[in-house]
Amino acid sequence: MADTILSQNEIDYLNTQRIARIATVSIISDRPIQPDVVPVGFDFDGEYIYVSGMNILKSTKYKNILKNRNVAVVIDDLKTVDPWDPRGIRIYGDADVVTRRGGYMDPSGHSEHTYIRIRPIKKWSWGIDEPVFTDGKFNVKRAHT
């Protein structure tokens, strides 16, 4: 595994989750930019997050990263509801497109092996390495490359 900004607990957490939200944005010089955020399946190999889909080549996220490699990803859940105990990771990264076999889409029987590969550059996490609330304050762990 390459050097990463993620702790072992954060890596273990990512490997227990299957749904993320990815935000992308295109670069359009003559009009306002509309961010696009969608829920996606994903997997993580210890270095990169991989996102795909049934119609990945036609998706807005795919078209956006061809023009702008900057993405944001959130993976989160509720450890418990009572007491309220959220946990998660928000990642800023750069994305590219790769062909890959053995990813989470393979069991679907879908013949497309195109994935958006995301390299984490900056992250915030809560409720994974430390309690989410400390002394009545939201406890967020930050790191970047």
N, C-alpha and C positions, 0 to 999 in steps of 0.2 A: 504494500500500500504506500502511495506517495505521501509526502508531507501534506497535512490537511489542517484547516482551521477548526475542525470539529473534534470534540473530545470523544473518547471511546463510548461514553454513555450516550452522546448525541448520535454517533454512528449506529449504535445498537437500537436506539429509538427509531431512526430512519428505516432500519431494516425490519421493524415491526409494523410500519405504516404502509398503506397502499394507495391512498388518495392524497393529492396535493392540489394546490391552486397555483397556476403560473400566470404571471402578468407580463405582457409584451406590449411594445408600441412601435409603430412604423415611423419613419422619418418622412414627413410631408412638408415641404417648405412653404407652400402657398395657402395653407389652411390650418386650423387648430388640430392638434393631435389628440386622437381618442385612444386611451389605453384599452387593452383587451385583457380580461382576466377570465380564466376558465378552470373548472375542476378537471384533473387529469389523473390517470394511473401513472405510476412511476416505479423505478427501482434505482438502487444506489449500489455502486461497486466498490465503495470505500474512497473513491476519488471524484467520481462524476455522478450526477443525477441524470437519468435517462427518461425522456418523455416521448410517447408516441401516440398512436390512435388509429382508429379504423380508416379514417380519411385524412391522414396527416398531411399529405401533399396539397390538399385543398383547404386546409385549415388556416384561419387568420394567424394563429400563433406561428405556424411554419412560415407563412409569407412575411410576417413582421420580422422574424429573426434573420431572414435573408437580407434585410435592409438595415437592421439594427440589432446587434448581438446582445445588448443589455437586457437582462430579464430579472424578475423577482419571483421567488417561489416561497410559498408558505405551506408547511406541514404542521398540523396541530390537531389536538383532540382534548377531551376532558378525561382526566384520570378518574375523577369522581365528581359528582354533582353536589353531594352533600357530605362533606364540605366542598365548596367550589374550589376545584383544583385543576386549572387549565395547564397545559404544557404544549410546547411547540418550538419550531425553528422558522425564522424568516431568513432567507438567503438572497443576496444580490450576487449575480454571476454573469459570466459571458457564455454565450451559446453558439454552437455550430451544429451542423447536420452530419450524421454518420450513418453508415450501414452497419448493422449489428445483428448477429444471431445469438440466441440464448437469452434474450431479454424477456421481460414480462409479457410481451405480446405473443411469443411463440406458442404457448398453450391455447391461444384463441383460434389457432388454425388459419389466421390471417397471413397472407403471403407477403405483406409489406414488412420490410426489415429496416425502414428508415426511422431514425430516432433523432430527437433534439437532445444534444449532449450539453449539460450545463456544468461549468467549472465554478464552484463556490469561491467568491472573492471576499465577501463580507457576510457576517451572520450575527443574528441575535437569537438567543434561546432563553426559554423560561420554563421552570418546573421540571427540568431534566437532570441537571447536575446539582442543583440546589433547590430549596423550597421556592415556590413562585412568589410567596409573600413573606417578607422579612420585616419585622417591626412595623407592620401595617403598610408597607410600601411594596410596590411591584418590583421584583428582583429580576433584572435582565442581565444576561451574560453576553458580552460583545467580543468579537474578534474579526480580524481582517488580514489579508496577505500583504 
